[in-house]
Amino acid sequence: MVSPAHAAKWGEATATRDFYNAAAKLPWDKQLGDWTDAQGKAWGRDPFSEMVVTAEPYGGKVRIDVTGLVNLWKTRNFDTNGFYLRGLEGSSVIEFHSLQSGAQELRPKLVVLTSFNRVILNPVQDTYLNSTTYKPLGTQNKLQVTTYTPILLDFDFSLLPDGEVIENAYLELSVQKLYRRDKIKVGVFEITPAPRTSKPAEIKQGLASSYSWDNGLNTNPQVYFASNFESRDWEEGWSDGGKMGEVISSGANKYEPFSGRSIAATMGKGQNLALNQRFKFSENGIPEPEQAYFRYYLRLGDNWNQVMSGGKMPGFAGTYNTAGWGSRKPNGTNGWSTRGAFIKTLKQGGDRVTPMGSYVYHLGQGGNYGNTWAWNMGNAALLKNNTWYCIEQFVRLNTPGEADGELIAWLDGRKVFERKNLQFRTSDKLKIEEVWMNIYHGGLDPSPFEQTVYIDNFVVAKDYIGPVNKD
């Protein structure tokens, strides 16, 4: 059975033919959505229930029995992404009223009969998917179903009474329009976003696993540099790029330390820059490498809420103050960069979550600005506020003349991104110049209010580092 649990739920304003969450750039495995059938098979043909739909059964109402599926979800404590309705047979195009319909009585409903109650639930979100458009359709007042356009419905099952037996459950949909006077058989499946690619990777341990809380990790011959910001001379090794962070052991915004002191980086209201520090290999007596790893721990403060724009996070760079940032397009000889990126904050349940990714200047980019690639493998990288996360990135520069560069990211030891066949350079004079500890709002839009992040346990190495050993 494919697990229904996923890092991000689909959203009526962001689910499209290509993405189950376009705002976080989290793709379906197959265009027009992913589902599980009654046999637990991804994209299977055996519906949990089905019904032949005509123009006006039940006086314009269509009722589809979903008792078995709702009871299955009950055994999972309703950990579900909702109903996926798709046409199985027939040529009709039927439109139902959606959650956006003006009349309450026309909106979709899930009617649940328990041993003691009759509960009517309205969707918390609904939409349909159409292969002819990349745009979301969840704000329309209709839901269209054919053999090529599925309907997605999600309900808040926490409103059901606890402990009562579910004796019957059915979806009730109101017909809005029938384009062809024919019948269509509609099947009900379970929405299961990306059952192939959203499977979480195994946690990968690395160099840090042999050192309790990173103590002594800096002596490992595979480590270029390590700092947990505990010493008084913690600034040694860093080049001030314009804004240094403040070392703290306590603070506001529900701050809790990871391990002793950490860096606090604050983006003031009306500002873009929170942090701009650089670890330059050559300035630390290290020949610039062609591949490297770096890891840091990141905590988004309680005041972090990206409502206007995405922005930049720490990453590798070889700009040489010439190209690879700020619309300075790489030509193979002048620079490159693979900074991290944050995407606009989303609501998920009662939490704010911020999708993470990479912002990359490379030879394959189309325009003057770099490409933003979401970290969307496995459970993706959706960061909650007030939580420490282990972020690690690896870059290998391409052989000049070849497209064999590579970029990988891990979150808490699980791989969340991998991109191969990249070209950063045509000359071997370009190397990895630095780890660019940059946190920047935008684009151009300044932050509408003060926002803070915290950083700890920074390591640069020749080999994979992995999460801190907390024993």
N, C-alpha and C positions, 0 to 999 in steps of 0.2 A: 504494500500500500504506500503510495506517495504521501509524504507528510504535508498537511495543509498549512503548516506554520511557515511564515516568511518574514523577512526583515521589514518589508514595507507593504502595506495593503495597497490594492489598487484604489484609485481615486476618481470620482465622477468628473472632476475638472481636469484630470491629467491622464486617465486611461485612454489610450489610442490604439489603433491597429498594430502599432509597433511596440509600444511601451505600456506596461501595467502601471507604471508611475513615471510619467514623462518628466515631471519636475525633478525627480532624482535620477533620471535617465536610466531607469531599470527596465530592460527589455523583456517582452515575452520570448519564450523559446521559438514560438511559431507566430507568424503574423495572424492577427485576428484572435489571439488569446490562447491560453492553455487551460485544459480541463482534465479531470480524472473521471473515469466512468464507474459503473456499479461494481466492476470487477477489480477496481483499484488500479486500472491501467491508464497511463497518461495518453491522452488523445484517443481513448478507446471509443468503441461504437455502441456499447451497452448502456443505455441511459438508466438512471435511477427510476424514472417514470417518464411517461410520454402521453400525448393527447393529440387527437386530430382536431385542428382549429378551423372553423368556418366563420362566416361573417358575423352572425349574431347568436351564438349559443348562449343560453341562460340570460336572454334579454340584453345582449351586448357584453356580458361578462364571460370570461374564460376562467375556468377553475382547473388547476392541475394539481393532482395529489402528490405531495412531497413528504408524506409521513415517514417513510423509511429513511430518507436522507436526513431529515431533521432529528430523528432518533439516533442515527449514526453520529451526528454532530454532538448530540447530548452526551454520548459516551466519551467524547473528546473535550468535554466542558466547553463546547461551542467555539473551539479554536478553529475558525473557518473564515474563508474569504467570500463565501456566498454562492449564489446560484448562477450557473451558466446555461442559458437557454439557446438552443440552436435548432434550425430546421433540419429534419431528417429526410422528408420526402415532400414532393409537391412543388408547384411553381408560384404559389401565391406570395404576395408581399403584404404583410399585415403590420399595421402600426397600432400600438397600444398607447394609452395615455401614460405619461411618465410622472415622476415626482414633481416636475415643474408645472404640471397641469393646474389650472386655477381652481378647479372644483375638488374638494377633499374626497368626495365619493368616487371620483374617477381615477384616483391615484392607485398605483400598485399596492397590494396588501398581502401579508402573510397571516392567515387565520389559523390559530392553534387551539385545538380543543383538548384540554387536560381533564383529569378525573374530576376537577372541581370548578374549572373556569373556562371561559371562552376569551382568548386574548387576540387582539388585532394589532399587528405591527406594520408600520409604514417603513419603507426603505430608508436607511441612512444615506444611501447613495444608489444611483442607478444610471445606466448608460447603455448605448449599443455601439458596436464597432463596425466600421465600413472600410473596405479595402480601397475605396476611391479617394479617401482623404486621410492625411496624416494628422489632422486636427482632432481634438477631443470633442465628443458629441453629448457630453453629460449635462449641458445646460439647455438642451432642447426640450420641448414639451411632448416629445414622442419617443417611443421605443420601437424600433423596427426589427422584425425577425424574418429572415428568409433562410434558405440553405447556405447563404454566404454572409449574412449579417447576424451575429449573435447578440443576445441581450445579457447584461450583467446586473445582478441585484444583490444587495447586501443589507442585512437587518441586524438590529441590536438585540441579541438574544438574552442579554442581562435583564430585560424587562419581563421575561417569563418567570412565573412563580417557582420558587425552589421546591424540589422534592416531589413534584406532582408528575404523574404518569402522562405522557403525551399520547393521546388516543388517536388523534387525527390532525393533520396539518395540510393546508393547501394554499397555493398561490392563486390570487384573484387579480386578473388583469382586465381592463376595460378597453374594448375595441374602439379605435379612433377612425381607422380607415382601412379598407380592403381594396387593393389595386386590381386584383384579378378574382373573378368569381370561381375560385377553385379552393380546394382544401390543402392544408399543409400540416404535416405531422411534426410536432415540436417535442424535442427531448430535453430532459433536465439533467444536467451534469454538475459537478463540483468545480468551482474556480480554483485552479492550482497554478499560480504564477510560476513560470520557469521551472518546471520539475526537473529539467536536465541540468541547468546551470546554476540554480540557486541552492544546490546541496552544499552545505558548509564543508570547507576543506578541513583536513586534520590540522591540529595545532603543531607547528614546527618549532622545535627547540633548537637553540644555537649556542654560540660562544658563552652567552650569559648564564646558561644553565649550570655552569660549574662554579659560579661565584654568587654567594648569598648577597642579595641586594646590590649587585654590581661591585661589591668591595673587592679590590684587586684586579678587576677586569682590565684596567688600564695597563697592567703589566703583561697581558697576553700579547705575544709577538704578532698576532693577526690584527691587533687594534691600533689604529692610528691615533685616536684621541678619545677620551671619555671624561665626562664631568657630570656630577650630580649637584653642583653648585653649593657644596658644603664648605669648601675652603675659602679663606679670605682673599686668596689670589685667583678666584674663579675666572676673572676676566682675561687671564693669560691664555693665549691661543686664539682669542677672538679679535676680529677686526671690526671696529665700530663703523657700521654702514649708514649711520644717521640717527638711529634710535635704539638705545640699549634697553633691555628689560630691567625690572627691579627685582632683586632677590628678596623673597619673603619667606616666613615660616608660618604666618597666619594672615588672614585677610577677610574681606567682605565677600559678597556674592556666593554665600554658602561654601566658601573655600575649605577644603580639607587637604592636608599635605599628602603627597604620595610617599615620600621618604625624606623627612627633614625639610630642607629648604628647596625652593623652586623659583623659577623665573615667572614673574607676572608681567604680562604685556597688555597694555590698555590702549584702546582706540577711543579717543575722546569724541564727544559730540561734535559733528562738523569736520572731523578729521578722516583721513584715509589710512594712515600708517600706524600700526601698533608695535611692530618690531622690525628691525633691519640690522641684524648681526650676521657676520660672515666668518666661517672657518675656512681659511685659505690654506691649501696644502703647502704651497711653496713658502709662504711666510712662516710656516712651522717646520721648515727644513725637510719637507717630504716631497719627493718628486711627484708631479701631478700624475695620477693614475689614469687608466683607461676604463676601469670598472671599479665600483666601490659600493658599500652598503652604509646606510646610516639609520639609526633608530633614536626615537625620542618618545617621551610620554607627554600626552596632551590632555588637558582638561578645559572644556568650555565653561566659562563662568555662568552663574545664574542669570546674568544680564545679557547673555549672548542670544541674539535673535535677528537673523539676517532677513529683513523684510524687504529691502530695496535691491540688493545686488549680491552676487557671489564675489569671490576674491581669491587672493593668493595665500598659500601656506608654505612652510619650509620644503626645500627640495634641492637638487643638484643644479649646478650651472657651470658654464664655460663661456661667459659673455665677453670677458676681457675688456669690459667697458666699451664694447663696440656694437654688438648685435645680440639678439636672442631675448629681448625684453622690450616693452614699451613701443610696439609696432616696428621695431628694428628687425626686419626679416632676415633670417639666416640665408647665406648663399653657399655654405659649405666651408668657408674659410674665415668667417668673421665672428661666429659665436652660436650658442645654443643654450637651452635651459629646460629643466624638467621640474619646475616648482610644483608643490602640492597645490590643491585648490579646494575651496569650499563653495558649495552651491546654496541657493536660498533655502532658509530653514522651512521645514514642513511640520505640520501637526500630525502626530500619530498617536491615537488614543488620547491620553492626557499629557503626553510628552511633546516637547519640541525636539526635533531631530534635524541635524544638519548633514546632508550628503557630502562626502569627500571625493576628491578625484585628483587628477594631475593636469597642470596647465603647461603645455609643451610647445616650445619653439623648435621646429625641426624642418628638414628640407621638404617634407611632404605636405606641409601646411598650404592651404589654398591662398589665403590673403596675407596681409601684413601682421596680423595678430595670431598668436598661438592657438592651438586646439585644446579644448577642455574635454578630458575623457573621464567619465565617472568611474569610480571603483565599484563595479557592479557584479563581480563574481561572488559565488556563494551567498552568504547573507548580506552582501554588500557592505558599505561603510557608512552607516547612518549613526551619527554620534549624538547621544543625549547630553544635555547640559549636566554639570555637576558629577561627572564620571571621568575617571582616568582611563585613557586608552593608550595602548602600545602601538605606535606607527613606525613601520620600517619600509624603506625604499631602496631599490637597487637599480643602478644604471650601468649598462655596458655600451660604450661607444662603438659605432660600427667601424669595420675595416674600411678605410677610404676606397671608394669605388664599389663597395658592396652594401647591400641593405640587410645587415645582420646585427643592427643595434637592438637593445632590449631594455625594457622598463618593467619593473615588478613592484608591487606594494603588498604589504601584509598588515592586517589589523589584529592585534592580540594574538599574533602568531599564525593566523589563518590567511592564506593568499586571497586577496580580494581584487587583484588586477594583474594582468600580464599582457604586454604588447610586444610583439617581435617584429622583425623585418623593418626596423626603423633606420633612417639615415639622419645623422646629426652633422656629418662633416664629409668633406672631400679631401681634407688635408690632415695628416697626422700631427700637425702642429697644435691642433685643437685637442685639449685633454679635459679632464675634470678639474676645473680650476678651484671649485669651492663647494661647500655646503652652504646654501643661501637660506639663512633663518629669517624669512620674510613673511610677515602677516600684513596684508594690505586689503582694504575694502575697495572693491571696484576692479577695473573700470575707473570711471571718473566720479561717480556718486560718492559723497562723503557719508560717513555713518550718521544716522539720524539721532543716535543717542550713544552714551558711553557703553563700550563692550570690552570684556576682558577675557583673556585666555591665560593658561598656566602651562609651563613646560618644565620637565624634569628628566633626569637620567638620559643624557645625550651621549651617543656613542657613534664613532665613525670607524669602519673596519674594512679589512680585505675580504672577510668571510661573513656569512649570515650571523646575525647577533641574537635575535630572538627575544622573547619576553624576559623580564627580570625573574630570577629565582628568589622567591619570597621566603624560603626556608632559612 
